[in-house]
């Protein structure tokens, strides 16, 4: 009998599978893709693997190593398998080339990762031309299909993944005509800003795409700039970043979704509002590095192992509530007295001030904060004094 089902064969899911299987837990990993490994198998660049294997690796090699470690530990991996529904108590429905099936396990780990925000969600006008791709689609076409979808695209966005798209273009012989950022500075850390300069790609800040024009495929785009409207001739648009948890399964289930993160509500052990379910990796908050997700898979695997032995505290605790528009997300959303771990936060805008966590008017944690948006911020878990809400506020 399977003891743990893991949905998603990316770094978090495979890391957890390896850890659980090595501990003697009968573990089954399900993934809808034809091969395990998640996003890294599309990323033919380095560095991956420093945290996990203490050496730099290219994405596909890293993905293969993760899968090999999980299989060697005794986990079973089933690909081309899509989970269609989550039911109470660890019962799930799946479909695969063999047909539909219902599976049940004492514990289910959700590690379904992220999606990039689409063109439609960004309110970019125009027809549905060929040549508009997100980073994942670009990497799949280039590295898996060995095709070149365009020659002179623009790249929208400056999160770290946008620079990954820039490297993918370079490897495929594609020369972007510009990299566009709607904000006043790049989102990734400053050194990344040198890459477009080094590759001869103009980086244009405070520039937003308003419309994509062309008949059957992209021919040009209209943009808003500090100097007014402009037009750029291009044969493609790469829409990068804007990551959000790939959480339709949770949204359609009986479990609670956090409106701030877009992922499930979890406690310090990664446990959802149905205690048969756990979550790890980028499903929790959008984008994080593969190494971070791998480590999180290890942590939640330990919690699942404890749960199978009846060693976790009962569900429940104080709820974390964001009471500042400066804070984009904070997790875990359920805080338990005595629990160890770190509180994770991300900001919605640049902030310089004091972050405060308070319960019933009493300060539980206070820190000075000086950070840009989308930076990883971690703090010690606050220790609640009851079950009242813990408010997250920022004084700027």
Secondary structure, DSSP 8 states (H G I E B T S, - for coil): --SEEEE--SHHHHHHHHHHHHTT--EEEE-SSSSSSGGGGG--SS-B-HHHHSS-B-HHHHHHHHHHHHHHHT-EEE-SEEEEEEETTTEEEEEETTEEEEEE-SEEEE---EE---TTTTT-EE---BTEEEHHHHHIIIIIS-----SSEEEE--SHHHHHHHHHHHHTT---SEEEESSSS-SS-GGGHHHHHHTT--EEES-EEEEEE-SSB--EEEEEETTEEEEEE-SEEEE----EE--HHHHTSSS-B-TTTSSB---TTSB-SSTTEEE-GGGGTS---HHHHHHHHHHHHHHHHHHHTT-S--S--EEEEE--TTEEEEE-SEE-TT--SEEEEEESS-EEEEEEEEETTEEEEEEEEEE-TT--EEEE----SSSS-EEEEEE-
